[in-house]
Amino acid sequence: MRVCALVLLAAVVACGGAATLSSPTPSAATDTVTITPAGTVTATAITGTIVPGTIPPNPTPSPSPTPSPAPGGLTQAQLKYRLVDQFGRLLFCDPDYYPVARADEGALAHERLPEIQKDAPTFSAILAHLGIAGASSYPSDQELAIYRDWKMLNAIRLEQVSGGFHFLAIFGTPQQASRVDGTIDQRGNVTVASRTQSGQPPCPICLARGTRIATPSGDVAVEDLHVGDVVWTLDAAGTRVALPLNEIGSTPVPASHRVVQLRLSDGRAVDVSPGHPTADGRKVGDLAPRDRYDGAVVVSAELVSYAGGATFDVLPAGATGMYWANGVLLGSTIR
């Protein structure tokens, strides 16, 4: 099983902290997950992210002052950007989406900007990295870019050690990510102890109870599927093929959990957590009315309350891990 994990602190599982996953084999091939014969998944959590299953502050942690660098050294924000420049952007569980979807991200960006500005060294580093000139106010697109980088920097943890800082995190893209363990000194020199292929963090970004998954014998509710059941998926060439499920997962969610109620112009509809991957590399929460998706036009994509008690996901065998949920092609979070 390939599980995306971010900054390691505690045991986490695909689709959330208290999730239950089943696997046909007693152990996974990945270096970050071990599946016991009883079917309980444990994962080495990566330091410095929101651990799935743990409710983050609402909506995100307050900024804290950046420690002063050593003489001639870089600020912590600058050191973190050195890591991003070398390894790619951090993959982490965005606290505005996991484990509970929050308010509109753009509105949060505007609301939190004054607090972010209080940490002057970090704010200056963000502006410099984004190429934004300092101003008394910023347009909404710049506010959002600043906010997203602040959240990313906040999720990178640097642990002080002799001669610098230790880091352990996942960088890159959902399609090509690396788990990097190393150190960085005050002047930004990086020493890599190990770098291994990884996947996305196992955040609680799954399907609503009752969602129907397409199988050769008809649609089946996601919560009724088992490892080994055959479903329709796409192969690497984009052809629909029938393959067995390698893994299934579920996680309890609080009564405050919200999902995106996605409605398409051809009548298809599915309720799914905002961070769930689409088939074209986006998140369901990124879709907006009039966007084109899966051969149709998005009519609406609204956050609604969800009282299903748990969310669910599956991972078909094959190259893509994609499947049809209520007729809508989606990616899998268990990768």
Buried (B, 14 or more C-beta within 10 A) or exposed (E): BBBBBBBBBBBBBBBBBBBBBBBEEEEBEBEBBBBEEEBBBBBBBBBBBBBBBBEBEEBBEEBEEBEEBEEEBBBBBBBBBBBBEBBBBBBBBBBBBBBBBBEEBEBBBBBBBEEBBEBEBBBBBBBBBEEBEEEEEBEEEBBBBBBBBBBBBBBBBBEEEEEBBBBBBBBBEBEEBBBBBBBBBBBBEBEEEEEEEBBBBBBBBBBBBEBBBBBEEEBBEBBEBEBEBBBBBBEEEEEEBBBBBBBBBBBBBEEEBBBBBBBBBEEBBBBBBBBBBBBEEBBBBBBEEEEEBBEBEBBEBEBEEBEBEBBBBBBBBBEBBBBBBBBBBBBBBBB
